[in-house]
């Protein structure tokens, strides 16, 4: 018979890490066009290079979603880059193949990497984490034991199945994209990672309510990048009207999670470019 643990086990004795489920592997590639070299080509050569890109498996073959695999191209606004390539794949191996395939195109001879971002689609399960941890304690299961790990994995598997459409999303066909990386503050006077699970759960719930109010105007895809890139999360926003990016992010700045704990990286805004329209984007 199991030795029953106290149902009043302090929150500090429970795991501090919220459960997450992961899906698509995602790579953002920000590129600059080598305009002087591109202009030096004949019109025929430029046309042939773009036709090769359109026929490629990486771009042309993945412009439409196929089993969680898709790529999209955006024309960036501002000086941070000219083109943004976004790849959704099943795993890092497939992302690596997409990256190499793009590099092998003749078009890549006229592109220079500005930066990139590697991450995976991530859904945080704050509320479910608390319910799961407390439920296991009530059953007398010791945190971090083998039985605990099995029970937690069973919970995660149920969430993976229920949330599959969100874990393996299509790249929305919206006209505009806004991408930015972000962190939660750690150090100084405030540290997100030293707050208790209940407090983080409360703040994230309030934070999520703001995003849901914009559900009809903007599609949001959150990716996790801890251990993969320089920031902790990547955020992709897709909308037909770019002003919704400003309104949503501005409103969130007044939310406790953002106002106290959020650190934001560089923002990239671009317009979706069908491969058929890439010639017009690169017209000289």
Secondary structure, DSSP 8 states (H G I E B T S, - for coil): ------TT--GGGS--S-EEEEEEEEEEEEEEE-HHHHHHS-HHHHHHHHHHHHHSTTTGGGSS-BTTBEEEEEEE-SSS-SEEEEEEESSHHHHHHHHHHHHHSGGGGGEEEEEEEEEEEEEEEHHHHHHHHHHHHHTT--TTSHHHHHHHHHHHHHHHHHTHHHHT------SEEEEEEEEE--STT--GGGS-HHHHHHHHHHHHHHHHHTTTTEEEEEEE-TTTSSSSEEEEEEESSTHHHHHHHHHHHTSHIIIIIEEEEEEEEEEE--GGGHHHHT--
